[in-house]
Amino acid sequence: MKEILLILLLQLIYVPLLTLRTIFLVRGITVLASVIGIAEMLIYVFGLSLVFSGDQSFVAMVVYALGFGIGMIFGTKIEKKLAIGYIHVTVNTQSKNDELIATLRNKGFGVTLYIGEGRDSNRYKLEILTKRNREGELIAYVEKFEPQAFIISYEPRYFKGGFLLDRIKNVKRMK
């Protein structure tokens, strides 16, 4: 019974690490991904050896598989909490909401405003680049001031310069 619980525990550690390693690789954080990969493989080999040794191998395999599924859920939840990376949010409104723009800027969001020609009138497009962990906060402000706004959120693969990077450099200088 101890081996079965150990197999489950190992899977609940291994699979979230697998999830995080994959995300770090996609985001270009390769050194951390490599370190996690080493720990991940040690756990993987140890867990698999437990599955294939012992009398209750069928039960061990089922627990191994269940642990994998549950570990995927945990890994995803951990990644959402960490919210590593950046997002680019486009907000389209029917009116130029100066209060929304001022609030976003006062809260530390860089906002660029574009005016476009819609079918019936001008449309206003706000472009905002921010850290992923601030996405919920940003969308809450937009929904508060512009409940009918059309919002799209993207994950940029590359960006250079701009308000956000200047702000990060200034924060580092202050420390």
C-alpha positions in Angstrom: 0.0 0.0 0.0 2.9 2.4 0.7 4.2 1.8 -2.8 0.8 2.7 -4.3 0.7 6.0 -2.3 4.3 6.7 -3.2 3.5 6.2 -6.9 0.5 8.6 -6.7 2.6 11.2 -4.9 5.4 10.9 -7.4 3.0 11.4 -10.3 1.5 14.5 -8.5 5.0 16.0 -8.4 6.3 14.7 -11.8 3.4 15.8 -14.0 3.1 19.4 -12.8 6.9 19.7 -13.3 6.4 18.3 -16.8 3.7 20.9 -17.5 5.9 23.8 -16.1 9.0 22.6 -18.0 7.0 22.6 -21.3 5.7 26.1 -20.6 9.1 27.4 -19.7 10.5 26.0 -22.9 7.8 27.6 -25.0 8.5 30.9 -23.2 12.2 30.7 -23.9 13.2 30.2 -20.2 15.5 27.3 -21.1 17.9 27.2 -18.1 15.0 26.8 -15.6 13.4 24.3 -17.9 16.6 22.2 -18.0 16.8 22.2 -14.2 13.2 21.2 -13.9 13.8 18.5 -16.6 16.6 16.9 -14.5 14.3 16.7 -11.4 11.4 15.5 -13.6 13.4 12.6 -15.1 14.7 11.5 -11.7 11.1 11.3 -10.4 9.9 9.7 -13.6 12.5 6.9 -13.5 12.0 6.2 -9.8 8.2 6.2 -10.2 8.3 3.9 -13.2 10.6 1.5 -11.5 8.1 1.2 -8.6 5.3 0.5 -11.1 7.2 -2.4 -12.8 8.5 -3.9 -9.6 6.2 -5.4 -7.0 3.3 -7.8 -6.9 0.4 -5.3 -7.5 1.6 -4.1 -10.9 -1.9 -3.7 -12.4 -3.1 -1.6 -9.5 0.2 0.3 -9.6 -0.3 1.0 -13.4 -3.8 2.3 -12.8 -2.7 4.6 -9.9 0.2 5.8 -12.1 -2.3 6.7 -14.9 -4.7 8.4 -12.4 -1.8 10.3 -10.9 -0.8 11.5 -14.4 -4.3 12.9 -15.0 -4.6 14.5 -11.6 -1.1 15.9 -12.0 -2.1 17.6 -15.3 -4.9 19.4 -13.5 -2.5 20.5 -10.8 0.2 21.6 -13.3 -2.3 23.7 -15.2 -3.6 25.4 -12.0 0.0 26.2 -10.9 0.8 27.6 -14.3 -2.3 29.8 -14.2 -1.3 31.1 -10.8 2.3 31.9 -12.0 0.9 33.5 -15.2 4.4 33.7 -16.8 4.8 35.9 -19.8 3.0 38.8 -21.4 -0.3 39.4 -23.1 -1.4 41.9 -25.7 -5.0 43.0 -25.2 -7.0 44.8 -27.9 -10.1 46.7 -26.7 -12.6 48.1 -29.2 -15.2 50.6 -28.0 -17.8 52.8 -29.7 -16.8 55.9 -27.7 -13.5 57.4 -26.7 -13.7 56.8 -22.9 -11.1 59.2 -21.5 -11.9 58.0 -17.9 -11.0 54.3 -18.9 -7.8 55.4 -20.6 -6.7 57.6 -17.7 -7.6 54.9 -15.1 -5.6 52.2 -17.1 -2.6 54.5 -17.4 -2.8 55.5 -13.7 -2.8 51.8 -12.8 0.4 51.3 -14.7 -0.9 50.0 -18.1 0.6 51.4 -21.3 -2.3 52.3 -23.6 -2.2 53.3 -27.2 -5.4 54.7 -28.7 -6.3 54.3 -32.4 -9.4 55.8 -34.1 -10.9 53.7 -36.8 -13.8 54.0 -39.2 -16.7 51.7 -38.4 -19.8 51.1 -40.4 -22.0 53.6 -38.5 -19.4 55.8 -36.7 -15.8 56.0 -35.5 -14.5 53.1 -33.4 -11.8 53.4 -30.8 -9.1 50.7 -30.4 -7.0 50.5 -27.3 -3.8 48.4 -27.5 -2.3 47.3 -24.2 0.7 45.1 -23.5 1.0 43.8 -19.9 2.2 40.9 -17.8 -0.2 37.9 -17.9 -0.7 38.0 -14.2 -2.5 41.4 -14.6 -4.9 40.2 -17.3 -7.9 39.7 -15.0 -7.3 43.2 -13.4 -7.1 44.8 -16.8 -10.2 43.2 -18.1 -12.1 44.1 -14.9 -11.3 47.8 -15.4 -12.4 47.6 -19.1 -15.7 45.9 -18.2 -16.3 48.4 -15.4 -16.0 51.4 -17.7 -17.0 49.9 -21.0 -19.3 46.8 -20.5 -20.0 46.6 -24.2 -16.4 46.6 -25.3 -15.0 44.0 -27.6 -11.9 42.5 -26.0 -9.2 40.2 -27.5 -6.2 38.9 -25.6 -3.1 37.5 -27.4 0.2 36.1 -26.2 2.9 37.9 -28.2 5.9 35.8 -29.2 8.3 38.8 -29.5 8.4 42.4 -28.6 11.0 45.1 -28.2 11.0 48.5 -26.6 7.9 50.4 -25.5 6.3 51.6 -22.3 6.3 48.2 -20.5 10.0 47.5 -21.0 10.9 51.1 -20.0 8.9 50.7 -16.9 10.6 47.4 -16.0 14.0 49.0 -16.4 13.1 51.9 -14.2 11.8 49.6 -11.5 15.1 47.6 -11.6 17.1 50.9 -11.3 15.1 51.9 -8.2 16.0 48.7 -6.4 
